[in-house]
Amino acid sequence: SEQTLREALRAAAAHLPALPGGFGPASRGGKGLGELGLSARQREVLQCLLRGMSAKQIARVLGISDGTVKSHTVAVFRALNVSSRAQVVLEAHRRGIPFGS
C-alpha cells in the first residue's frame, strides 16, 4: 500500500532495522546481495540507489556515463525482480542487503 511504502522509505532513510508489514530482512526468504549475480559495479550502483542518488549523481561519483548507470540500474532491477527505485529499497531491506556499506 502507499502508506506501507512511505513508512518503508522513511525507515530506509533513517537506517532503521525493520520495516512495517513483514518487510524486515529476509522476511520472505530470497537471495542476499552475494547471490544476485551482480557485477562489482552493479553492486556499487545498487548501494548508490539505496542512498537515494540520482543517475547523474551516481555517474559523477562512480566516474561512468549516465547511459552506463541506466544499464546497471536495469540489471539491478532485474536481479531483484522489481520495477522501481522504491521497490529496490524495499527488496534490498527484505533481503537484508546493508544500506550504505
C-alpha positions as CSV (number, residue, x, y, z in Angstrom):
1,S,0.0,0.0,0.0
2,E,1.0,3.6,-0.4
3,Q,1.2,4.0,3.4
4,T,3.5,1.0,3.8
5,L,5.7,2.3,1.0
6,R,6.0,5.7,2.7
7,E,6.9,4.0,6.1
8,A,9.4,1.7,4.4
9,L,11.2,4.7,2.7
10,R,11.3,6.6,5.9
11,A,12.7,3.6,7.7
12,A,15.3,3.1,5.0
13,A,16.3,6.8,5.1
14,A,16.7,6.6,8.8
15,H,18.6,3.3,8.6
16,L,16.1,1.6,10.9
17,P,16.4,-2.1,11.4
18,A,12.9,-3.2,10.4
19,L,10.1,-2.2,8.1
20,P,6.4,-2.4,8.7
21,G,4.1,-5.2,7.5
22,G,6.6,-8.0,7.3
23,F,9.1,-6.2,5.2
24,G,12.0,-6.9,7.6
25,P,15.2,-8.5,6.4
26,A,14.7,-11.9,4.9
27,S,11.0,-11.9,5.9
28,R,10.1,-13.8,2.8
29,G,13.4,-15.6,2.1
30,G,15.3,-14.9,-1.1
31,K,18.8,-14.1,-2.2
32,G,21.2,-11.8,-0.4
33,L,23.5,-9.5,-2.2
34,G,26.2,-12.1,-2.9
35,E,23.7,-14.4,-4.6
36,L,22.2,-11.9,-7.0
37,G,24.8,-12.4,-9.7
38,L,25.6,-8.7,-9.9
39,S,29.0,-7.4,-11.0
40,A,31.0,-5.3,-8.6
41,R,30.0,-2.1,-10.5
42,Q,26.3,-3.1,-10.4
43,R,26.6,-3.6,-6.6
44,E,28.1,-0.1,-6.4
45,V,25.2,1.3,-8.4
46,L,22.8,-0.6,-6.1
47,Q,24.4,1.0,-3.0
48,C,24.0,4.4,-4.6
49,L,20.4,3.7,-5.4
50,L,19.8,2.7,-1.8
51,R,21.3,6.1,-0.8
52,G,18.7,7.8,-3.0
53,M,21.2,9.2,-5.5
54,S,20.1,10.2,-9.0
55,A,21.5,8.7,-12.1
56,K,23.6,11.8,-12.7
57,Q,24.9,11.7,-9.2
58,I,25.8,8.1,-9.5
59,A,27.6,8.7,-12.8
60,R,29.6,11.5,-11.3
61,V,30.5,9.6,-8.1
62,L,31.5,6.4,-10.0
63,G,33.1,8.2,-13.0
64,I,30.8,6.5,-15.5
65,S,28.3,7.7,-18.1
66,D,24.6,8.3,-17.5
67,G,23.9,5.5,-20.0
68,T,26.1,3.1,-18.1
69,V,24.3,3.9,-14.9
70,K,21.0,3.3,-16.6
71,S,22.2,-0.1,-17.9
72,H,23.4,-1.1,-14.4
73,T,20.2,0.1,-12.9
74,V,18.2,-2.1,-15.3
75,A,20.4,-5.1,-14.3
76,V,19.8,-4.3,-10.6
77,F,16.0,-4.1,-11.2
78,R,16.1,-7.5,-13.0
79,A,18.2,-9.2,-10.3
80,L,15.8,-8.0,-7.6
81,N,12.7,-8.6,-9.8
82,V,11.5,-5.1,-9.3
83,S,10.4,-2.2,-11.5
84,S,11.0,1.0,-9.5
85,R,13.6,2.6,-7.2
86,A,11.2,2.4,-4.3
87,Q,10.8,-1.3,-4.8
88,V,14.7,-1.6,-4.9
89,V,14.7,-0.2,-1.3
90,L,12.0,-2.5,-0.1
91,E,13.5,-5.6,-1.7
92,A,17.0,-4.8,-0.5
93,H,15.8,-4.4,3.0
94,R,13.8,-7.5,2.8
95,R,16.9,-9.5,1.7
96,G,19.0,-7.9,4.4
97,I,21.2,-6.1,2.0
98,P,23.0,-3.4,4.1
99,F,22.4,0.2,3.2
100,G,25.4,2.4,2.8
101,S,28.1,-0.2,3.0
